[in-house]
Amino acid sequence: MTPRRSLAIPATVAACAAIILVPSLPAYAVVDTQTWVNGSDAFWSTTTAWTTGEAPEAGDTLVFSAPTASARSTKNGAYSVAGINFVRSHEVANGGGDLGIGTGGLTTAPDSVVSIDANIQTTGAQLWSIGTGSTATFPGVIRTDGASTLTLDVDGTMEVNGNLDAQATGSVVKTGIGTIVRRGGAGGGIGNGGLSVQEGTFFLDGADIGGTAFTVAGGSLTGTGTANSLNMTSGTISPGTSDGSGVADLVAWGPTAWSGGRYSVTINATDSDSFLADNQTLALSGTELVIVAEAVPAAGTTFLVASADAGLTGQFTAGGVALAEGAEFASNGSRYSVSYAAQPNSVVVTYLGAVPVVTNPAAPLPVPVPELAATAAPIPGLLAGAAALLLGAGSVLLVTRRRTRVL
């Protein structure tokens, strides 16, 4: 009988096969949470400035929290981290190079003051949370990867003095009850319908950002300056100055459509806020026209509140009712009329005066007085008659008693 051949594979042969079949894995650096502990301003490359004794590496999360540490550090060179958490006030000075932030995003504690002076490059979808009562300032450029959403959840104040750029294909969303203030010039292409203002306020402080399109979808876009399209589905668009006084202009360099929300305009005795679609179109449908008078103009004074060089279509509404040519409406205690034909491709309102105040509303019908009440009026006569009757009865009774005694 022929013996069977063994199928066992020697251990050394199996080990060699495993080495051949399984590819070698790259060695990754350990991802750390790095907390800044240096007592004075120092470079990020200073290893003793961090709790780990190492300079920040790719994938690390940076934390600025130690109460005895310096409230200022200097980023020297290019760094890329997973995220940054400011538990206390801190300034990151720019010593050169960009700062990359990954999907860990950025967080500031309530009532803190934070500044990152370097240009920032974000990678992946991420959330930046600016706490209530805090101020976060970004003097440089904030640029996304052009494919992911950057959500700015601002409950305090975020000041952006440089460009906010999603490279024409990315998306930026504003949430939170706070305010983003955009100053300065430059563009900053943002795709997917524009920078979406869903909550709170986005304030243009004299900004000239023709490359940035906006979609107001529940929040408020206000201020003065120039942007690309200023579209609105809900929320408020309202020109305004930084101190809240005077009138202002908002200008769009792209086609603009308002299909809901409110357009709020301030007027004074002679002038008003205005919106201009510069060499572009403006389409109106279902947007409420609200006027606030900070000074009372003379009756008959006209105000240009919106215009579109390339054509204006549709109508504003008041109280949910479309305002046709020449229609009158009330807003904040005053009466106005509206015209789309007084000037080409424009909306002109005319102040008509204060809404009449009804000082003597219609009185209710008088309550009928019952007949009994009328006959019962001469009460003194009735009393006199009753008294005489009683006296007469008393006299009869007295005479009767006397007669009885005589008998």
C-alpha positions in Angstrom: 0.0 0.0 0.0 1.4 3.3 -1.0 1.7 5.7 1.9 -0.2 9.0 1.6 1.9 12.2 1.1 1.7 14.6 4.0 -0.1 17.9 3.4 1.5 19.7 6.3 3.3 22.9 5.4 6.5 23.6 7.4 6.2 26.6 9.7 9.0 28.4 8.1 7.4 28.0 4.7 4.0 29.4 6.1 5.7 32.4 7.6 7.4 33.2 4.3 4.1 32.9 2.5 2.5 35.3 5.0 5.2 37.8 4.4 4.6 37.6 0.7 0.8 37.6 0.7 0.2 40.3 3.4 1.4 43.8 2.3 3.4 45.7 4.9 1.5 48.5 6.7 3.0 52.0 6.9 3.9 53.2 10.4 1.7 56.1 11.5 2.7 58.6 14.1 0.7 58.5 17.4 -2.1 60.9 17.4 -2.1 63.1 20.5 -4.1 65.7 22.3 -1.6 68.5 22.7 -2.3 71.1 25.4 -0.4 74.4 25.4 1.3 74.9 28.8 4.1 77.4 28.1 4.1 80.4 30.5 5.0 82.9 27.8 4.7 83.4 24.1 6.7 80.7 22.3 6.9 79.0 18.9 4.7 76.0 18.3 7.9 74.0 17.5 9.1 74.4 21.1 8.6 70.9 22.4 8.4 71.9 26.1 5.5 74.2 25.3 3.1 71.2 25.0 2.0 68.5 27.5 3.3 65.7 25.3 6.8 67.2 25.0 6.4 67.1 21.3 5.6 69.7 18.6 2.2 69.3 17.0 2.0 66.6 14.3 -0.5 65.8 11.6 -3.7 64.5 13.2 -3.1 66.0 16.6 -5.8 67.9 18.4 -4.6 71.2 20.0 -6.1 72.4 23.2 -5.5 75.9 24.7 -6.8 75.6 28.3 -4.1 75.7 31.0 -4.9 78.8 33.2 -1.2 79.5 33.8 -0.1 79.2 30.2 0.5 82.3 28.0 -2.6 83.6 26.1 -0.4 84.0 23.0 1.5 81.5 20.9 3.3 81.8 17.6 2.7 79.3 14.8 6.1 79.1 13.0 5.8 77.1 9.8 3.0 75.1 8.2 1.0 72.8 10.5 -1.9 70.5 9.8 -4.0 69.3 12.8 -7.2 67.4 13.3 -8.9 70.2 15.3 -8.4 73.1 17.8 -10.2 73.6 21.0 -10.0 77.0 22.8 -11.1 76.6 26.3 -9.9 80.1 27.2 -8.9 83.3 25.4 -5.9 82.9 23.1 -4.1 84.5 20.2 -2.3 82.4 17.6 0.3 84.7 16.0 1.4 84.0 12.5 5.1 83.2 12.2 4.8 81.9 8.6 3.0 79.0 6.8 -0.6 78.0 6.6 -2.7 76.2 9.3 -4.6 73.1 8.2 -7.6 72.0 10.2 -9.3 68.6 9.7 -12.6 67.2 10.5 -12.2 67.9 14.3 -13.0 71.5 13.4 -12.7 74.5 15.8 -14.3 75.4 19.1 -14.2 78.4 21.3 -15.5 78.5 24.9 -18.2 81.1 25.9 -17.0 84.5 26.8 -13.6 84.0 25.3 -11.5 86.1 22.9 -9.7 84.2 20.2 -7.7 85.1 17.2 -5.9 83.0 14.5 -3.7 85.3 12.4 -2.6 82.7 9.9 -4.3 81.6 6.6 -6.4 78.5 7.2 -7.0 75.5 5.0 -9.9 73.2 6.0 -10.1 69.5 4.9 -13.3 67.5 5.1 -16.7 68.5 6.3 -16.4 70.2 9.7 -18.1 72.4 12.3 -16.7 75.5 13.9 -18.5 76.5 17.1 -18.1 80.0 18.4 -19.5 80.2 22.0 -22.0 82.6 23.3 -20.4 85.9 24.3 -17.1 85.0 22.6 -15.3 86.8 19.8 -13.2 84.9 17.2 -11.2 86.9 14.7 -9.6 85.6 11.5 -7.6 88.3 9.6 -6.3 85.9 7.0 -7.9 83.7 4.3 -10.2 80.8 5.2 -10.2 78.3 2.4 -12.1 74.9 2.2 -11.1 71.9 0.1 -13.8 72.8 -2.4 -15.7 69.6 -1.9 -16.9 69.6 1.7 -19.2 71.7 3.9 -17.8 74.2 6.4 -20.5 74.9 9.0 -20.0 78.1 11.1 -22.2 77.7 14.2 -21.8 81.1 15.7 -23.6 82.0 18.9 -21.1 84.9 19.7 -19.3 87.0 17.1 -17.0 85.8 14.3 -15.0 88.5 12.5 -13.7 87.5 9.0 -11.3 90.2 7.7 -9.9 88.1 4.8 -11.4 86.0 2.1 -13.8 83.2 2.8 -13.2 80.9 -0.1 -14.9 77.6 -1.0 -13.2 77.5 -4.4 -16.5 77.9 -6.3 -17.5 74.2 -5.6 -17.7 73.9 -1.8 -20.4 74.9 0.6 -20.4 77.3 3.7 -23.3 77.4 6.1 -24.0 79.9 8.8 -26.0 78.7 11.8 -26.3 79.8 15.4 -27.9 83.0 16.9 -24.8 85.1 16.7 -23.2 87.3 14.0 -20.5 86.9 11.4 -18.9 90.2 10.4 -17.3 90.3 7.0 -14.9 93.2 6.3 -12.5 94.0 3.5 -12.4 93.1 -0.1 -11.6 90.1 -2.4 -13.9 87.5 -3.7 -14.2 83.9 -2.6 -16.3 81.6 -4.7 -18.8 79.5 -2.9 -20.9 76.9 -4.8 -24.0 74.9 -4.0 -26.3 77.9 -4.0 -23.9 80.3 -2.2 -23.1 80.9 1.4 -26.3 79.8 3.2 -27.4 82.1 6.0 -29.7 79.8 8.0 -29.7 81.4 11.4 -28.5 84.6 13.1 -26.9 87.4 11.2 -24.3 87.8 8.5 -23.2 91.5 8.5 -21.3 93.0 5.5 -19.2 95.8 7.0 -18.4 97.8 3.9 -17.2 94.5 2.3 -16.5 94.3 -1.4 -16.8 90.5 -2.1 -18.1 90.2 -5.6 -17.1 86.5 -5.7 -19.3 85.4 -2.9 -22.9 84.5 -3.5 -25.4 84.3 -0.7 -28.6 82.4 -0.1 -30.6 83.7 2.9 -32.6 80.8 4.2 -33.9 81.7 7.7 -31.2 84.1 8.9 -30.5 87.7 8.3 -28.2 89.4 5.7 -27.5 93.0 6.5 -25.0 95.8 6.2 -23.5 97.6 3.3 -21.3 96.5 0.5 -21.1 94.4 -2.7 -21.5 90.6 -3.2 -22.5 88.3 -5.9 -26.1 87.0 -6.0 -28.1 87.8 -2.9 -30.9 85.2 -3.1 -33.5 84.7 -0.4 -36.1 82.0 0.3 -36.8 83.0 4.0 -35.4 85.2 6.6 -34.5 88.9 6.1 -32.3 91.0 3.8 -31.8 94.5 5.2 -29.3 97.2 4.3 -27.8 98.9 7.3 -24.8 100.6 8.9 -22.6 99.2 11.6 -24.0 101.6 14.3 -27.6 101.0 13.2 -28.2 104.6 12.2 -28.5 106.2 8.8 -29.2 104.5 5.5 -27.1 102.1 3.4 -26.9 100.3 0.1 -26.5 96.6 -0.8 -25.3 95.8 -4.3 -25.4 92.4 -6.1 -23.3 91.6 -9.1 -25.2 88.4 -10.0 -28.8 87.5 -10.9 -30.9 87.7 -7.7 -34.2 86.1 -6.8 -36.3 86.6 -3.7 -39.0 84.0 -3.3 -39.9 84.6 0.4 -38.7 86.3 3.5 -38.7 90.0 4.2 -36.9 93.0 2.7 -36.6 95.5 5.4 -35.9 99.1 4.5 -35.1 102.1 6.7 -36.2 105.6 5.6 -35.6 109.1 7.0 -37.0 112.5 6.0 -35.3 112.5 2.6 -33.4 109.2 1.9 -33.7 105.4 2.3 -31.9 102.2 2.2 -31.7 100.6 -1.2 -30.8 97.4 -3.0 -29.3 97.4 -6.5 -28.8 94.5 -8.9 -25.9 96.1 -10.8 -26.4 95.2 -14.5 -28.3 92.1 -13.3 -31.9 91.0 -12.8 -34.1 90.9 -9.7 -37.1 88.5 -9.5 -39.7 89.1 -6.7 -42.2 86.5 -5.5 -43.7 86.4 -2.0 -41.3 88.7 -0.3 -42.7 91.0 2.4 -41.8 94.7 2.1 -41.2 96.2 5.5 -40.4 99.9 6.0 -39.1 101.5 9.2 -39.2 105.3 9.5 -36.5 106.6 11.7 -37.6 110.2 10.9 -41.0 111.3 9.6 -40.9 112.6 6.0 -43.3 115.0 4.4 -46.4 113.4 2.9 -45.7 112.7 -0.8 -42.0 112.1 -0.4 -40.8 109.2 -2.6 -38.0 106.7 -2.0 -36.2 104.3 -4.4 -35.9 101.1 -2.4 -34.8 98.6 -5.0 -33.7 98.5 -8.7 -32.3 96.1 -11.2 -30.5 97.4 -14.3 -31.2 94.3 -16.4 -34.8 93.9 -15.4 -37.2 93.6 -12.4 -40.0 91.1 -12.4 -42.7 90.3 -9.9 -44.1 92.2 -6.9 -43.6 92.6 -3.2 -46.2 91.6 -0.7 -47.7 93.3 2.4 -49.6 91.3 4.9 -49.3 88.3 2.6 -51.1 90.1 -0.2 -49.3 91.0 -3.5 -48.7 94.7 -3.9 -49.9 95.7 -7.4 -49.0 98.9 -9.2 -50.2 101.9 -7.1 -51.3 99.7 -4.1 -51.4 101.2 -0.7 -50.2 99.4 2.4 -49.3 100.0 6.0 -46.0 99.3 7.7 -44.9 100.1 11.3 -47.6 102.7 11.8 -47.2 104.5 8.5 -49.0 104.4 5.1 -47.3 104.0 1.8 -48.0 103.4 -1.9 -45.8 101.4 -4.2 -44.9 101.8 -7.9 -43.0 99.7 -10.3 -43.5 102.0 -13.2 -42.4 105.4 -11.7 -38.8 104.5 -12.7 -37.7 101.8 -15.1 -36.9 98.4 -13.4 -37.3 100.0 -9.9 -39.5 99.9 -6.8 -40.5 103.3 -5.5 -42.6 103.9 -2.4 -44.3 107.1 -1.4 -45.0 108.1 2.1 -48.7 108.9 2.6 -48.8 109.7 6.3 -49.4 108.0 9.6 -52.0 105.3 9.9 -55.1 107.0 11.4 -55.6 106.3 15.1 -59.1 105.4 16.1 -59.7 107.4 19.3 -63.5 106.7 19.7 -64.3 103.3 18.5 -68.0 102.5 17.8 -69.8 102.4 21.1 -72.0 99.4 21.8 -75.8 99.7 21.4 -77.5 101.2 24.5 -79.1 98.6 26.8 -82.9 99.0 26.8 -84.4 100.3 30.0 -87.3 98.2 31.3 -90.7 99.9 31.6 -90.8 99.0 35.3 -87.8 101.1 35.9 -89.5 104.1 34.3 -92.7 103.9 36.4 -90.8 103.3 39.5 -88.8 106.5 39.1 -91.0 108.9 41.2 -90.1 107.2 44.5 -90.8 110.3 46.7 -94.5 110.4 45.6 -94.9 106.8 46.4 -93.4 107.2 49.8 -95.7 110.1 50.5 -98.8 108.1 49.5 -97.8 105.2 51.6 -97.2 107.4 54.6 -100.7 109.0 54.2 -102.3 105.6 54.0 -100.5 104.5 57.2 -101.6 107.7 59.0 -105.2 107.2 57.9 -105.2 103.6 59.1 -103.7 104.7 62.4 -106.4 107.3 62.9 -109.2 104.8 62.3 -107.7 102.4 64.7 -107.3 105.1 67.4 -111.0 106.2 67.0 -112.1 102.6 67.2 -110.1 102.1 70.5 -111.6 105.3 71.9 -115.1 104.2 71.1 -114.5 100.9 72.7 -113.4 102.6 75.9 -116.5 104.8 76.0 -118.7 101.9 75.6 
